[in-house]
């Protein structure tokens, strides 16, 4: 039995603080002599160590650690005066038996930070991430052909869209492995894909308007997404030869909450949309705070100080702060 797939799931425009997918504005990086990371709230700090998100009826907060290395890699300057907000974006939803998968990314106002993949096998009561996050990447599309074979496609988006790839599973989504589409540095983003069997798949990559060899690149896989062969390049939008007219699951949708602070996963039942789970859009507010230069400790023997207690010590001047 073939499992229906949604290629997008988005029925709404981007959140006001979400940047368009292929637009990037790089902030200048800044180095600090001593750094410490501060998180937005105590709840967020507790969420960093949580492997499983439990649905209590309130919007779920995706764990993000505000790692200094990740923020500096993305060229982000975050401090007390100008903290960096981190957002969750969910692009796709797909069912596999009783399992539900959500695919998307984490990003700031200026850069995509990592991909994210969620899975629930208890009707949305709990959620976990079955695949490691890919730095600088976003997952766009998902499909399951049967209960064992599935794919999540995306690309590196920072600083530019490049290196399209697949996450491939052959055990029903319990584990995933990353497979590239082409050589490292290939420009472009995944536009469409479809597997008509567990082994055969088609893919269209959008190389951008400035692509010298043709904007659209068509690929084919005979190995279940483990490897891809380019079939054609064209400035005209090609079609997937074996894909059905519609690939979206019409019984599921992703939409923002009324207050715009969360994204809701909803299922159509008896003609009415019922919420299954919701996820906060803004998941963290990262700050890198400049540390204080400390005065070196006095290493003089304690006996010297006790020899003449009436003689006060001369305060040691603090070192000048480097500018």
C-alpha positions, 0 to 999 in steps of 0.5 A, a space after each residue: 500500500 502506498 502511503 500518501 505524501 504532502 510536498 509542502 503542507 503550508 497553506 499560509 505565508 511565512 511568519 512575519 519574522 521568518 525570512 523567505 527561503 532563498 533570501 539571506 542577509 548575513 550579519 557581521 560576526 563578532 568575537 568576545 574575549 570571554 563568553 557565556 551563553 544565556 537562554 531566554 527562559 528557564 523552560 527553554 534551558 530545561 528543554 535543551 536536555 529533553 529527548 522527547 517532547 510531551 504534548 500537554 495541550 500547550 505549544 511545544 518548544 523545540 530544544 535549541 541550545 544557543 551554542 556559541 559555535 553555531 551562532 558564530 558559524 552563521 555570522 550572528 552577533 547576539 548580545 544583551 542589547 540585541 539578542 538573536 531570536 530563533 524560529 521553527 519552520 515546519 514545511 512538510 507532514 507525512 504519515 507512515 502507518 501510525 507514525 507522523 513525521 514533520 520536516 522543517 528547519 530552525 533559523 534566525 532572521 538572517 540565516 538557516 541554522 539546521 534542519 529538523 525532523 520530528 516523529 510521533 508514533 502515538 497520535 501526537 502525544 509525544 514527539 522526538 527527533 529520529 535524525 540528527 540535525 544538519 547544520 545550515 540545512 532545511 528539509 522541504 519535502 517528505 515521502 513514504 512509499 511503504 511502511 519501510 522506505 521513506 525520504 526527506 529532501 532538502 538542501 544547505 541554505 546558508 549562505 546560499 542554496 546548495 548541496 541538495 541531499 536526502 535523508 533515507 530510511 529503510 526501517 520505517 523512520 527509526 533511523 535515517 542516513 544522509 545521501 548527497 544528490 550531486 558533487 559537493 558545492 552543487 548549487 540549487 534547491 530541491 523543487 520536487 521529487 517522487 518515488 514510484 517504487 522502493 528503488 526508483 525515484 525522480 528529482 527536480 533541482 532548481 539551480 537558480 536563474 543564473 545557472 549557466 547550464 540550465 535552471 532546472 536539473 532532472 535526476 533519477 535514482 535506481 538505488 532508493 535514493 542512495 545515489 542519483 544520476 543527472 538526466 537533463 538540464 533545461 530552462 523550462 520547468 520539467 515534470 516528474 514522469 511517474 508522479 501522480 497529479 497530486 501528492 499532498 495528503 488532503 486530510 492534514 494541514 499545517 497552519 499558524 495559530 490565531 495569535 501567530 505564536 505557534 504552528 498547528 498540525 491539524 487533521 480533517 475528521 468528519 468535515 472539521 479540522 481538529 488540532 493534533 499538536 502545536 509547536 512554538 514558532 519562536 523557540 529561543 532568544 540567544 545572547 552572547 555576553 561579554 565576560 569580565 576580566 578578572 584581577 589575578 589572585 595574590 600568590 604571596 605566602 600567607 605568612 607574609 601577610 600575617 607578619 605585620 597585620 598593621 601594614 595594609 596591602 596596596 591594592 593592585 591596579 586592575 588591568 586595562 580592558 582591551 578595546 
